[in-house]
Amino acid sequence: MTAETHLQGVEISASQFFEIWHHYDSDGNGYMDGKELQNFIQELQQARKKAGLDLTPEMKAFVDQYGKAADGKIGIVELAQILPTEENFLLFFRCQQLKSSEDFMQTWRKYDSDHSGFIDSEELKSFLKDLLQKANKQIEDSKLTEYTEIMLRMFDANNDGKLELTELARLLPVQENFLIKFQGVKMCAKEFNKAFEMYDQDGNGYIDENELDALLKDLCEKNKKELDINNLATYKKSIMALSDGGKLYRAELALILCAEEN
């Protein structure tokens, strides 16, 4: 079955949702924009018509918002709002625990308890189970395992069987995912270490809130196209959510600013 055929369904399974996302996010950058988004909207309308179904109110509002928007951009969360997906699976994208980037960063800190910089499949399974429990939903272990595997397939961009911070951040609505903006300003390891040492002015091995403020101001000035200095407070608050009692260590800041080297 094709992605377009799945769009005709009255209720879409978790696996079908993954196939739809993977098909339309053709460049794998974690969101649909430009031609990807316009193709999706066009084929959604065609599929519903072919199935003899009208657009739902949510779909119609979505088409009205993004149908003619040249700069439109949506993530998995926005897609989940309009497709009639399995209820339990949909909860992962509507969970109020992840309604802001700060909430997300705090959640990351909880599940990446060993500060490894990634969440493995077992940690992800616990994460999903907790989300369901917060929504007062019970689910069979076999279904939870299935959802965990699908989430890995959805978010594990480099196919290493674990999720990094930027990968799991796709659970956030696009407008809340500040990490997208930092993708274009990441440094190689050498540059990052030099910057860390420069802004760790007292040489105590971590960056405090004031030192982070100085670092981010300079980044905003150097990267005006990607970063907006008017959002400085939001960037800082979200990044400091990774800190240990106000101490932002090198490994945590590297998750935001240090690019992977192959």
C-alpha positions as CSV (number, residue, x, y, z in Angstrom):
1,M,0.0,0.0,0.0
2,T,1.2,3.5,-0.8
3,A,1.3,6.5,1.5
4,E,-1.5,8.1,-0.5
5,T,-3.6,4.9,0.0
6,H,-3.0,5.1,3.8
7,L,-4.5,8.6,3.7
8,Q,-7.8,7.2,2.7
9,G,-8.1,5.2,6.0
10,V,-10.7,6.1,8.6
11,E,-8.1,5.2,11.3
12,I,-4.4,5.0,10.6
13,S,-2.2,2.5,12.4
14,A,1.1,3.5,14.0
15,S,3.0,1.7,11.2
16,Q,1.0,3.5,8.5
17,F,1.6,6.8,10.2
18,F,5.3,6.1,10.0
19,E,5.1,5.2,6.3
20,I,3.2,8.4,5.5
21,W,5.7,10.6,7.4
22,H,8.7,8.8,5.9
23,H,7.3,9.2,2.4
24,Y,6.6,12.9,2.6
25,D,9.6,13.9,4.6
26,S,11.7,12.9,1.6
27,D,14.9,14.6,2.6
28,G,14.7,13.2,6.2
29,N,15.4,16.5,7.9
30,G,12.6,16.0,10.4
31,Y,9.9,18.2,9.0
32,M,7.9,18.8,5.8
33,D,8.2,22.1,4.0
34,G,8.1,23.6,0.5
35,K,7.3,21.0,-2.1
36,E,7.1,18.2,0.4
37,L,4.3,19.9,2.3
38,Q,2.4,21.0,-0.8
39,N,2.6,17.4,-2.2
40,F,1.2,16.1,1.1
41,I,-1.7,18.5,1.1
42,Q,-2.6,17.8,-2.6
43,E,-2.5,14.0,-2.1
44,L,-4.4,14.2,1.2
45,Q,-7.3,16.1,-0.6
46,Q,-7.2,13.6,-3.5
47,A,-7.1,10.5,-1.2
48,R,-10.1,11.7,0.8
49,K,-12.1,12.5,-2.3
50,K,-11.3,9.1,-3.8
51,A,-12.5,7.4,-0.6
52,G,-15.7,9.5,-0.7
53,L,-14.8,11.3,2.4
54,D,-14.8,15.0,3.2
55,L,-11.9,16.7,4.9
56,T,-12.4,16.7,8.6
57,P,-12.6,20.1,10.3
58,E,-9.0,19.6,11.5
59,M,-7.8,18.8,8.0
60,K,-9.7,21.7,6.5
61,A,-8.1,24.1,9.0
62,F,-4.7,22.6,8.2
63,V,-5.2,23.1,4.4
64,D,-6.3,26.6,5.0
65,Q,-3.3,27.4,7.1
66,Y,-0.6,25.7,5.0
67,G,-2.1,25.3,1.5
68,K,-0.7,28.5,0.1
69,A,2.0,29.2,2.7
70,A,5.3,29.3,0.8
71,D,7.2,29.2,4.1
72,G,5.1,26.6,5.8
73,K,6.8,24.0,7.9
74,I,5.3,21.1,9.9
75,G,6.7,18.3,12.1
76,I,5.4,15.0,13.2
77,V,3.4,16.6,15.9
78,E,1.4,18.8,13.5
79,L,0.8,15.8,11.2
80,A,-0.5,13.8,14.1
81,Q,-3.1,16.5,14.9
82,I,-5.0,16.0,11.6
83,L,-4.7,12.3,10.8
84,P,-7.1,9.8,12.5
85,T,-4.4,7.8,14.1
86,E,-4.6,5.1,16.8
87,E,-5.5,6.8,20.0
88,N,-2.6,5.5,22.2
89,F,0.0,6.2,19.6
90,L,-1.4,9.7,19.1
91,L,-0.9,10.4,22.8
92,F,2.8,10.5,22.3
93,F,2.4,13.6,20.2
94,R,-0.3,15.3,22.2
95,C,1.3,14.8,25.6
96,Q,1.2,18.0,27.7
97,Q,4.5,17.1,29.3
98,L,6.3,18.1,26.1
99,K,4.4,21.3,25.3
100,S,7.5,23.5,25.4
101,S,11.2,23.2,24.7
102,E,12.0,23.7,28.4
103,D,9.7,20.8,29.4
104,F,11.3,18.7,26.7
105,M,14.8,19.4,28.0
106,Q,13.9,18.6,31.6
107,T,12.3,15.3,30.3
108,W,15.5,14.5,28.5
109,R,17.6,15.1,31.6
110,K,15.3,12.5,33.4
111,Y,15.7,9.7,30.9
112,D,19.4,10.4,29.9
113,S,20.2,9.8,33.5
114,D,23.8,8.6,32.8
115,H,24.6,11.7,30.7
116,S,25.5,9.5,27.7
117,G,24.0,12.0,25.2
118,F,21.4,9.5,23.9
119,I,18.4,7.4,25.0
120,D,18.5,3.7,24.1
121,S,15.5,1.5,23.2
122,E,14.9,0.4,26.8
123,E,15.0,4.0,28.1
124,L,12.7,5.1,25.2
125,K,10.3,2.3,26.1
126,S,10.2,3.6,29.7
127,F,9.7,7.1,28.4
128,L,6.7,6.1,26.3
129,K,5.2,4.1,29.1
130,D,5.4,7.1,31.4
131,L,3.7,9.3,28.9
132,L,0.8,6.9,28.6
133,Q,0.5,6.6,32.4
134,K,0.4,10.3,32.7
135,A,-2.5,10.2,30.3
136,N,-4.1,7.5,32.4
137,K,-3.8,4.9,29.6
138,Q,-2.8,1.3,30.0
139,I,-1.3,-0.6,27.2
140,E,-0.1,-4.2,26.6
141,D,3.7,-4.7,26.7
142,S,3.7,-6.0,23.1
143,K,2.0,-2.9,21.8
144,L,4.4,-0.7,23.8
145,T,7.3,-2.6,22.2
146,E,5.8,-2.0,18.8
147,Y,5.5,1.7,19.4
148,T,9.0,1.9,20.7
149,E,10.3,0.3,17.5
150,I,8.3,2.6,15.4
151,M,9.5,5.7,17.3
152,L,13.1,4.5,16.7
153,R,12.3,4.1,13.0
154,M,10.8,7.6,12.9
155,F,13.4,9.5,14.9
156,D,16.6,7.6,14.6
157,A,18.1,9.6,11.7
158,N,21.5,7.9,11.7
159,N,20.1,4.3,12.4
160,D,22.3,3.6,15.4
161,G,19.5,2.2,17.5
162,K,19.4,5.0,19.9
163,L,18.0,8.6,20.0
164,E,20.1,11.7,20.4
165,L,18.7,14.9,21.8
166,T,18.0,16.5,18.4
167,E,16.3,13.3,17.2
168,L,13.9,13.0,20.1
169,A,13.2,16.7,19.9
170,R,11.0,15.9,16.9
171,L,8.3,15.2,19.5
172,L,8.0,19.0,19.8
173,P,5.9,21.1,17.5
174,V,8.1,22.8,15.0
175,Q,7.6,26.3,16.5
176,E,8.8,25.0,19.9
177,N,11.8,23.0,18.6
178,F,14.5,25.6,19.2
179,L,17.1,23.0,18.4
180,I,16.2,23.2,14.7
181,K,17.6,26.8,14.7
182,F,20.9,25.6,16.3
183,Q,21.5,23.0,13.6
184,G,23.0,25.7,11.4
185,V,25.4,27.1,14.1
186,K,27.0,23.9,15.4
187,M,30.8,23.8,15.7
188,C,33.3,21.1,15.2
189,A,34.7,19.6,18.3
190,K,37.9,21.7,18.2
191,E,35.9,25.0,17.8
192,F,33.4,23.9,20.5
193,N,36.1,23.2,23.0
194,K,37.8,26.5,22.3
195,A,34.5,28.3,22.8
196,F,33.7,26.5,26.0
197,E,37.0,27.4,27.5
198,M,36.6,31.0,26.4
199,Y,33.2,31.4,28.0
200,D,34.0,29.4,31.1
201,Q,35.7,32.5,32.3
202,D,36.5,31.3,35.8
203,G,37.8,28.0,34.5
204,N,35.7,25.9,36.9
205,G,34.7,23.4,34.3
206,Y,31.2,24.5,33.7
207,I,29.2,27.4,32.4
208,D,26.8,29.3,34.6
209,E,23.8,31.3,33.5
210,N,25.7,34.6,33.0
211,E,28.5,32.9,31.0
212,L,25.8,31.2,28.8
213,D,24.1,34.5,28.3
214,A,27.4,36.0,26.9
215,L,28.0,33.0,24.7
216,L,24.4,33.1,23.2
217,K,24.6,36.8,22.6
218,D,27.7,36.4,20.6
219,L,26.2,33.4,18.7
220,C,23.1,35.5,17.8
221,E,25.2,38.3,16.5
222,K,27.3,36.0,14.3
223,N,24.3,34.0,13.1
224,K,21.5,36.5,12.6
225,K,19.8,34.4,9.9
226,E,19.4,31.4,12.1
227,L,19.2,32.8,15.6
228,D,17.0,35.7,16.8
229,I,18.4,37.7,19.7
230,N,14.8,38.5,20.7
231,N,14.5,34.8,21.6
232,L,17.7,34.8,23.7
233,A,15.8,34.3,27.0
234,T,14.0,31.3,25.6
235,Y,17.2,29.7,24.2
236,K,18.9,30.3,27.6
237,K,16.0,28.9,29.7
238,S,15.8,25.8,27.5
239,I,19.5,25.1,27.5
240,M,19.8,25.7,31.3
241,A,17.2,23.0,31.8
242,L,20.0,20.6,30.9
243,S,22.2,22.0,33.7
244,D,23.0,20.4,37.0
245,G,21.9,22.9,39.7
246,G,22.8,25.8,37.4
247,K,26.0,24.2,36.3
248,L,26.1,23.5,32.6
249,Y,28.9,21.1,31.9
250,R,30.7,20.6,28.7
251,A,28.9,17.3,27.7
252,E,25.5,18.9,28.1
253,L,26.3,22.1,26.1
254,A,27.9,19.8,23.4
255,L,24.5,18.3,22.8
256,I,23.3,21.7,21.5
257,L,26.4,23.2,20.0
258,C,28.8,20.5,18.9
259,A,28.4,18.8,15.6
260,E,29.0,15.1,15.2
261,E,32.1,14.2,13.4
262,N,32.1,11.1,11.1
